[in-house]
Amino acid sequence: MKITIIGLGLIGGSIAKDLRNSGFATELVGVESNEEHAEQALELGLVDRVVPLEQGVKQTDLVVIAIPVNKTLELLPVILDNIDSGTTVTDMGSTKKQLVEAVKTHRRRKNYVPAHPMSGTENSGPTAALVDLFRGKIAIICDQEDSGPQHIALIEKMFQNLGMDIAYMTSDEQDHSTAFVSHLPHAAAYALANAVQAKEDRNIIFDLASGGFRSTVRLAKSSGSMWHPIFQQNRTYVVEALNVYIKHLTEFRDCMKKEDDEKMWALIENANRIRGILGGENPHLVKNEETITKLYTKKS
């Protein structure tokens, strides 16, 4: 299968590694606007060659878009304009609603499968690409009824090849859910990093920084070119998530100010329940192993 990957950073590069290793891709073509990244991708063997966009989307079986969501918003209509009738197009962006709205009347809308693999690191560029970055994680496919069944099937097979489970949501549900579990943690990490850097004696603080601080603030190292447009496109739901977070921060702060140690203990104990939730004791998604793909549906 000939696959074109647009954007050869962490996500696009990691996809390329795994699809080549598994044999799912027999030919990998890259499209990359950053010349240094293009050279690195070729040196690392992520793709067989790097070509201009219009050349890359012609005579290919699958186009995977792995660039910042603002660039995807610009390029997706152009890509759909130039693909062959049988080509499947998918994107890996963290926001979906604006994107699907932008192409809802496009003549090639059926060729497009909006998707979001829930995986990543704080690093960027081709050198950040990792084998098995996606294994065991969940990939979200959005608005599947608006995509052609053959195109959905191909993207399902791709995610299976990456070792991922698949969830099906509307684009609105996707944006709302990821605002809490992905976008809020990044916003909180940026705020924490700024708070600590605002301290006058911050150098001493950084000398004392240990594993807890480093793991909490890790996401603040994530690329602004990727996260700024995510916050822009999902502004409403991220603000909602931040308001909920600020409410709980305020509640914790007030317990300390009022010396309400009993309530503070209760808040900590309640927070500790996250261990069991993340461990799968109370899943909100039901796994159906009988389907070809691992289908996740919300409990009714």
N, C-alpha and C positions, 0 to 999 in steps of 0.2 A: 504494500500500500504506500502510495506517495502522500506524504504529509508536509504541509507548509506551516511553520510556526512563526508567527509575527510577534517579535519581542523575545530576545534570547537571554533574559535575566534569570532570576531565581526560579520562577514558576515555569517559564517557557523552556529554560535549559534543563530543569529537572524532569519535565515531561519528555523532552527529547531523549535524555539518558535512558529512562525506563522503557519508552516505546521502541528504542533501538535494541536494548538488551533483551527484551521479550520477543523480538521478531515481529511485533505488530506493524512496525514501519520498515519498509524495504528501502525507502528513499526519504531523506529528511532535507527539506529546503528551508532556509532561514530568511526572514526579512527583518532588518535591524537598522534603525536610523543612526544609531551611535556607532561611528566607525571603529572606535577602540573596542567596543563590545562585539562588533562583527568579527574583528580579527581574533579576539579571545575565543569566541565560539568556534571558529574554524580551527584554531590551535588545539582546543580541547576536544575536538571531534564531536561537538554537539550536533552539528549539521554537516551535510555534504558540501553545500555551497550556500552563499548568501546572494540574493538577487533583489532587484527593485520590487515594490509592492505589486504592481500590475502584472509583472511577469510571474511573480510567486503564486498568485491566486488563480492563474490559468493552468489548465490541464493537471489538476491535482485532485486527489480524492477527498482530502480533509484539510480545512484551514482552522488552525487553533490560534486565537488572538490572546496574547498574554502581555498586554501593555497597560499603562495607567488608564483608569476608566474614562477620564476626559478625552484621551486620545482615541479610545475605542468608540466613544460617542461620535467623534469626527469621522473615523475611518470605516465603521461598520457599513454605512450606506454605500460607500465607494467600493468596498469589498464585494458586497452583494450585487452591485452593478456589473462587476467584472468577472465573476465566477462562471464556470460552465454549469449547465442545467442540473447535472447530477452531483455537484460538489456539496459537501456538508461543511457548514461553518459553525464554530462554537467560540465562546469567549470565556475567560477564566476570571472575570472581574468580580469584585466584592459587592457591587451594587447592580441592580437589574432594572428597576422600574423605569427610569428615564430612558434606558437603552432600548427596551422593548417598545416603548411608546414611540421612539424615534423611527422605528422601521416597521410599525404594525401594518402599514398599507403597502409595503414594498413588494414588488412582484415575486421576489425570491424569499419572502418571509418564511416559507415552509422549509427552506434549506437551512435555516438558522436555529440552533439549539442553545438558548441562554443557560449557562452553567457556572457553578462556583465550587471549586474544590476547597474544602475547609482545611487548609494546611499552609504552612509557610514558616519563615524565620524572619529575624530582624535584618538579615543581610540582603544584599542586592547585587546584580550583575551576573555575568556568565560564570565567574569563578565561585559564586555562591551555590550553584546548582548541585543538587544532592541526589544520589540513588535512593530509591524507596522513600522519598519525602512524603508521598501520599498514602503509603500502605497503611491499612487499618483505619483510615480517616473517612469522613463522609463527604460525598460530592452531592451538591444540590442541582437538580435539573428543574428549570422554571417553565411554567405555562406550556407543558408538553403537548397540550391539545392544539396549540398553534403551530407546531412543527410537524413535518412529514414523518410518518412512522419509520421509514427507512433511515432517516437522519437521526431520530431518537435512538434507534437500535445501534447505530454506529457509535454514538457517543456513550451509550451504556457499555458497549464492548470496550471502548477505550478506557473508561473508568475502571471496569473490571480488570483490565490489563495492568492498571496502575495499583491494583489491590485495594480499591475503594468500595465502600458501600454507597448506595444511592438513595437520596431522599427527593421527593417530588413536592414542590410548593408552587404557589403563584409568585410572581415577581414581587408583589407587595409583601407577602408573608416572608419571603427571603430577606428583603431589606429590613423589615421590622425585627426579625429574629437576630440577624447578624449585627444590628445596631447594639444589642445587649451583649452578645457573646464575643464579638470581634471588635467592633468600632469603639464601644465604650472602654474596654481595656486599653486600647491604644490612646484614646483621649486622656484617660486617667494617668497613664504612664508619662505622656508629654507634660501634663500639669504637675506631676510629682517631680519630674526632672527640673522643671522651671522653679518649683518651690524650693528645692534644695540648693539650686544654683543662685537663688536670690539671697541666701544667707551670707552675712558679711564674713564669717569665718568658715566659708564653705570648704577651703582646702583641708582644714583639719577634719571636717566631716567626711570628705572623700577618702582621707587616709584611714578613717575608721570603717569605711563601707565594707560590709561583709556580704555573704551569700544571699541573705534575705533581701537586702537593698538591691543588689545587682540583679536578682531574678525578677524583682518587682518592677524595676525601671528598665528592664531589657528592651521592652517594646518601644521605648522612647528613641532608640537608635534606628527605628524603621524610617525608610526614605520618605521625605516630605513630598517628593514629586509623585509618589504613589498615594499617600494618605490624605493630602490636602484635597484632591478632587473627590475622594471617597466621602469625606466629611461634607463637601459641598453638595454632592448628589444625594446624600442620605441625611440631609440637614434636619428635617422634621423628626425623624425617628431617633437620631443621635441626641438631639436636644431633649427628647422625651426620656431617653436612657440616662442622660446626665442629670436631669431633674430628679429622677428616682435615686440615683447614686448620691447626689448632694443631700437629699432628704435623709438618707441613712448615715452619711458622714456627720450631718448636723446632729442627728439623734445620738450618735456615739460621743461627739464632742460635748453635748449638753450633759450627758451622764457624768463625764469627768468634771465639768465645771460645777455641777451640783453635788458632786461626791455621792452620786447614786450608784454605789458599787454593786448592789444587787441587780439592778437593771443592766449594768454594763456586763456582768457575768452572764445574764440571760442572752444578751446580744451576741456574745462570743460563742456561747453554746449553740445558739441558733445558726450562727455562721458555720460552725463545725459540721453541721449536717451536710454541707457541700461535699464532704469526703464520700459519704454514702451515695449521694446523688450522682457524682461523677464516676463512682465505682459501679454504677448500673443497678443499684438496689431499687430505685424508683424511676424506671425509664418512662419518659413521656412519648417515646416513639416505639412502636411495636414492630419487631423484626419478623418477617415472613420468609422463612428459608425455602419454601416450596417453589417460589418464583425463580426464574432464570437469574434475574438480578436480585440482589437483596433489597427488597422494597420496604421502605419505611413509610408508615402512615400514621397520622395523629390518632390517638385514642378518642373515640366519640364519647 
